[in-house]
Amino acid sequence: MSQSAGREATLLAFDYGVKRIGVAVGNSLTRRAQPLVVVQNRSKDYRFEALGKLIAEWKPDALIVGLPMHPDGTPHERTQLAKRFGNQLNGRFNLPVTWVDERYSSVEAEAEIRAGNGRADMLDAQAASIILQQYLDELSDDHEFH
């Protein structure tokens, strides 16, 4: 096991949408994600100013972006929008970005909220939390953050 394996890392995850961006925070040591906030996607400047404040506050080691796909795994229009968003995050904040398949995150988030495990106004943040939890669940014990 290398020295940096098991090092605690803070992660921010994003469920990108044309109108709203759900944000979740998680930790590689506890491997738990939680919904954080929903940012209105009013404009590019507004979006990155709001996300910059979150990044400054949480000081994440890496960013996770949900990648929407068709049920059969093929990309669609929103796939490219999410990729561009992740690339812009990387370019602006110089943090590594990992994309996670988010085919069913919104459906799962809606089901959790209907079951009383969340608030309707936090649907997008709940979806981001599901994306991040999926990423954390797939981490190997010796995963290293750079």
N, C-alpha and C positions, 0 to 999 in steps of 0.2 A: 504494500500500500504506500503510495507516495505521500510526501509531507502535506501537500495541499488537499489531498482527498479528505472529505468530511468537513472541509472548511465551510463555515456558515456563509451563505450568500443571500442577500435580499433581492427579490425579483418583483418586477412590475409586469403585469399582463394587460393586454388591450384587446377588447372586442370592438373592432373598427366598424363604424356605420356611417353612412352619409349624413345622418342627422345627429347621432349621438355616438360617443365612444365610452364603452364601459371600461373601468379600470379596477384591477384587483392587485393585492399585494400578497406576497408569500415568502417563505423562508425555506432554503434547501435543507437546513438541519432538522426542523420540525416537520418538513414536507406538508405544510398546511397552507392553503390559500384562503383568502377572505375577500369579499367584495369591498371596494374602497369608495368609489365615487363614479358618477356619470358626468362626463364633460360634454356640453353641447358643442356640436361640430359646426359652429356658425361661419367660420372662415379659417383659412390656413393660419393667419396670424393669431387669431383667438385661440385656436386649437393648440398651437405649439407654445403659446405663452402659458396657458393653463397646464399643459403637460410638463413644461419646463419647471413650473413651481412644484409640481408633485415629485419630479425627479430630484430637484434640489432638496426637498424635504425628506424623501425616503432614501436617497443615495443608493439606488439599486446597482447591483453588480452586472445585471443583464436584464434584457427586456424580452418578453414573449408576446407574439402577435398571433391572434387567431387567423387562420387562413380558410375562408369559406370555399366550399367545393360542392359540386352536385353530389347527390347520393352515390353515384357510381364512381366518384373520385376524380371526375374531370373538372377542370377549372371553368369558371364563368366570369362575367364582367366584374363582380365584386372581388374575385380572387386577385385580379391585377390591382384594384384599388387598395386592398390590404397589403399587397407586396410593396406598392409604392409608399404607403404610409410607414411600413417598417423600415424601408430604405431611408426615408426622410428622418425617422427617429435616430437611426444609426448615424447619419450624416450630421445632424444637428447636435446630438448629445454624446457622440463618440462612445456608444455602449453597444456591446454585441446584441444582436437580435436573432431570436430563434422563432421560426414559424411552426405553429401547431395546427393540425387538422381540426377544424371546429365544426364539422358537418352538423352535429346535433346539439351543440352547446345551448343555443337559444331555446330549443324545444325542451331540453332538460331544465334550463333555468325557469321557464314558464311552469313546468310541472312542480318544481320545488316551491315556487311562490304560491301556486294553487294549494299546495300541501301545507302552507303556513310557514315555510322556512325561508322567509324573505319578504321584501316589500316590492310592490309593483313598480314604484318609481326607481327601483334599483335593478330592474331586469337586466340591463346591459352590463352592469357591474357584476351581477350574479353570473352572467354568461362568461365574463372575463375570468371570474373565479373558477368556473368549471374548466375553462381552457388551461388555466395555470395549474389546477389540481391534476389534470391529465398529464401535463408536463412533469410535475413533481412525482407522480406515481410511476412514471416511466424512467426516472433517473436511476442509474445504477449506483451502488454503494461507493464506487470509486470514481464517480464523475468529478471532473475538475473544472472549476470556473477560472477563466483567465482574466 
